[in-house]
Amino acid sequence: MTLRPREAADALGVSERTLRSLIRSGEIPHAKLNRAVLIPIAGLEAFIASKMEEVETIASGERLAGGQAAGHAGAQQGEGGQ
């Protein structure tokens, strides 16, 4: 199954201009049939999945950094209290 650019943009919640930029950059796959641009639904799903992975990676990195910072601050407070 495929979507036309306007349908794909609506599905992603972005403008057609943003969608076309993502297509040009290679982030979203597409095919041309004569003059029609077709975006495979599987390609949109893969794009969304990759963005979700990026968010999860960033979030887990922030949790790790936050935990280290808290642990470090606690160590300093413990040293100062002695």
Phi, psi and omega in degrees: 000146178227163176235154171280161183306317181297318180295318180294319178298316178299318181297324180274345182077030179236170177283162175298325179298316178296317179300314181296326176295318178295325177294312181300323181283351179088003181287331178238123180287156179206168175224152176246131176238105192057245180258356182278134175262127181239133180246118179294136178300322178299326177293321176295318179297320179294320178299313180298317180299319180293323178292323178296320178297319178300316180296316180296321179295316179296315181297318181291327176294321178292322178296318180295314180295320179295320179293321179292319181295318180294318179295321180292319179296321179296323179293321179293320180295322179295322179291321182290330183281348183278000000 
